[in-house]
Every structure is written in C-alpha cells, then in structure tokens.
Amino acid sequence: MNRDTLQPFSAVTLVMGGAEGYRRVNSVREAAETLLEHWPVEDGEEYVTAVRICLDAMMGVICPEAAREAFIKAAEEAGISLLQ
C-alpha cells in the first residue's frame, strides 16, 4: 500500500490560546499532528472523528478535503477560532 502522508489541502489557520498563537495547517499530516500533539482537549465526537478521518486520508482511503472538513468541525467543537 502506497501512503502519501502529506496530502495537501486549502490552508486553515487556527487561533490557539497561550503560547501556541496562530497555527497554519495545510495538509492531512499537519492536521493529524495538530490533533494528536497540540489539541487542547482529547475527547469529543468531532475530535475522534477527525483523527480517524485524517488517518484514513493518509492511507489514501478518503480525500484530503474530507480530512480538512473534519478538522474544522473538531476545531469548532473545541472552541478554537479559525481564520480562513
């Protein structure tokens, strides 16, 4: 199975609190990394869905735009502001 973990998509900029500041995410890999390493909460239905969809997109099962949409929903659920 050939995996392309970068999988670019249209950029999303998160307004993270504290020292994180702004975080620009423009690929499935960056979205997954942000969710797993920099997310303020590790629960919630949209969060879990976004992690799963990002992993599926890295495996080539679904398109990067689906991961972007799930990432945005997870941000909304977590109360993270977006600049698009």
N, C-alpha and C positions, 0 to 999 in steps of 0.2 A: 504494500500500500504506500503510495507516494503522498507525503504530507507537506503542505506549504503553510507553515505556521504564521507567516507574516499576514497574508490575506488582507490587503489594504481596503479601507472604506472611507467615505467622506468624514472629515475630522469632526470630532466633538470635543469641546473644551469644558472641563469640569471646574467649578469654583469650589475648591476644597477648603475646609477650615484650617486655621492654625498655620503651621509652618509649611504645609503642603501647597498653599496658594492655588495657582491655576495649574491644571494638568491637561495637556492636549493628547488626545487618543485618536489615532487614525489607522489602526489595524486590529485585527482579531487578537493577535498576540499581545498587543498593548492593553486591550480591553481585559483579557484574561489575567494578565499580570496585575492590573489595577484592581480588579475584583478580588484576587487572591492575596495580594500583598499590601494594598493601600486603602481598602474599603473600610469605612467607619463602623459598619455592622456586618456580622457574618450570618445573618439569618434573614428571613423574609422570602416569600414565594417568588418574587421577581428576581431577587438575588440568586437564588438556587437555579432558577430557570436560565438566567443569563450565563452563569458558569457552565451549565450543561450545553447550552447553545454555542458558546464560544469554543468549547472542546469539540463539539460536532463540526463546527466550521473549520477548525484547524485540521481535522481529519478529512475534510472535503465532502462531508455528508450534506451540508447545507451551505448557502451562500453567505458571504461576509456581511451583506446588508441586513440579514436576519439577526446576526450577532450584534450589529450596531443598534438595531431597534430594541433588542432585549437589554442591551447595556443601558440605553436611555431610560427604559422602564425601570430598571433596577436603581438608577440614579434618582429618578422621581420618587420611588418608594423610600429611598434612604434620605430624602430631603436635600439632595445635592443639587445646587443650581447649575444650569447649563448655559453656555454661550455657543450658538451655532452659526 
